Amino acid sequence: MLDEHVAKLIDKKKRFVLPMLVFLFAFYFMLPLSLAFFPDVMNSSSVVFQITWGWLYAFLQIPMTWIVGWLYCRNAKQLDQWIEERKQEVVS
């Protein structure tokens, strides 16, 4: 029974972590790739504060990092709560 709970826990964690890792790597590496392949677009002025799209994308990585960190903390709390509930089931 305990192995079943551990397998479910690992599955729940993988369902969150793997898509998040794919998103993070894609978001992070799109900046250098877009600068390499689309330099004219990335150097043109955006509508926000008249800075270039490259700088805007670079600055967007800061709130994206905070949001992903918050999502991870929220998910970790839910997993911790799920673990505590399973512990209570096993004990009783």
N, C-alpha and C positions, 0 to 999 in steps of 0.2 A: 504494500500500500504506500509506503514511504517512497519507493522508487517511482511509483506512478506520479506522486506529487512533485518530485524533483524533476521528472521529465516534463511535466506541465509547466513548471516554473521556467525551465530552460527554454521551452517553446515560446512562452509569453515574452521572455526577455529578447529572444531572437527576432520575434515579430516586430518589436519596437526598434531594436538596435540596428539591424541590417538595413531596413529602408532609410533610417536616419543617417547611417554612414554613407549610403549611396548618394543621398541628397547633399550631405556636407561636402563630399569630394567633388560632386558635380558643380555645386555652387562655388566652391573655392577655386577649382581649376578653370572655370569658365572665364574668370578675369584675365589670366595670362593668355588663354587661348583666344579670347575675343580681341585682346590687344594685338595679338600676332596676326590674326586672320582678318580682322575688321578695324584696322587702325584709323581709317577716316571716320567711321561711325563713332568710335569710342572717343575720338578727339573733338567731335562736334559738340556744340553747347546744348545742354539740356534745358528744359523749361523750369527746373528747380534751381534757383539762385544763380543761374547762368554759369554753372560749372560744367565741365565735360562729363560725358557719360561714363568714362573710365573712373574718374574720381567719385562720381555718385555711386557707382557699383562697388567701389572699394569701401566707401563709407557705409554702405548698406550691409557689409559683412559684420560690422560691429553689432548692430541690433539683432542680426540673424544669429550671431553667436550667443547672445543673451537669451533670445527666445528658445533656441535649441537647448541651452542649459536649463532653462526653466521647465521645458517639456520633459527633459530627462529626470529632473528632481521630482516632478509631479508623478511620473511613471514609476520611479523608484519607491516613492511613498506608497503607491497603490500596490506594488509588488510586496513591499514589507508588510502591509496590512493583510494581503492575501496569504503570506507565509505564516503570520501569527494566527490567522483563522485555521489554517491547515494544522498548525501545531496543537491548537486547542482540540481539533477533531481527533488527532492521533492520541493525545493524552487521555481524552475522555472515552 
